[in-house]
Amino acid sequence: MMRKSVHTRDYAIFLELLIEFRRRAGLTQAQLGQKLPFEQPAISKIERGERRVDVIELKLICERLGVSLQDFIDELQKRLEKKNAE
């Protein structure tokens, strides 16, 4: 049986990157939640891997963090490739 993607190392890397970009933007979970149609509790659940993010939500989060979706995906891909090379 295949594990759900939220329980994979790849998804953990995705979450680490999401948190890193939020911190780089100088925002707390609450501050980011104020800029989104969902509030801090949802941000916390996302960052803990308890709530999945769809691509439209990811695009919106990236916009609020001041990073393009493409730049986020490019960095994610780079980190995943590095992990797989180890």
N, C-alpha and C positions, 0 to 999 in steps of 0.2 A: 504494500500500500504506500502511495506517495505522500510525503508530508506536505501540509499546507505551506504555501510559499512564505507566510509570515513567520514560520519556524525554521527558515533556512539562513545560512550565513550570508547569502546574497541579500536577503531582505534586511538583515541586521546592518549590513553596509549601507543600504538605502536609508535606513533610519538614522544611522550615525551621520550621514551626509546631510540629511534634512535638518537635524539638530545643529550641525556645524554651520550651515547657511543661516539658520535663525540667529544663532549667537553672533555670527559675523555681521549680521544686520543690526546687532545691538538691541534685539527685541526679546522680551520675556514671552512666555507662552500667553500670558494675559494680553500683552500688547499686540501680539500677532492675532489673537482671537478677536480683538476689537476691529481688526482690519478685514476680517473674514465673515462669511455668513454663519459660522459656527464659532463657539467661544472657547475659552481656555480649557474646560474639561475635555472637549473633543481634541484639542491640540495635544494634551497630555496623553490621551488614549492612543492617538496616532503615534506619538513618539515612543510609547511603550509597546507598540505593536498590537494593541488590543482593538484598534479600529483601522481598517484598510483605507487606503487613499486611491481614488480612481484618477485617471489621467486628467480629467477636467479640474478636479480639486487640486491636483499637483500643479497644474498650470497656474491656477489662481494663487496658491501658496507661493509659488516662485515669483509671480508678479509682485506680491506684497512684500517679498523679501528682497526685491530689487535685482533679481537674477532671471535670465531667460530660461524657459523650459529646456531649450536646446543646450545651454551651458550646464544646467543641472544634469541632464542626461549624459552629456559628454564626460563630465567629471565622474559620474556613477560608472559609466562604461570603463573608464580608465582604472578606477579602483577595483572593479570586478575582474578585469584582465590581470591586474597585478596580483590579486588574491589567487586566481587560477594558475598563475605562473609559479607560485610558491610551492 
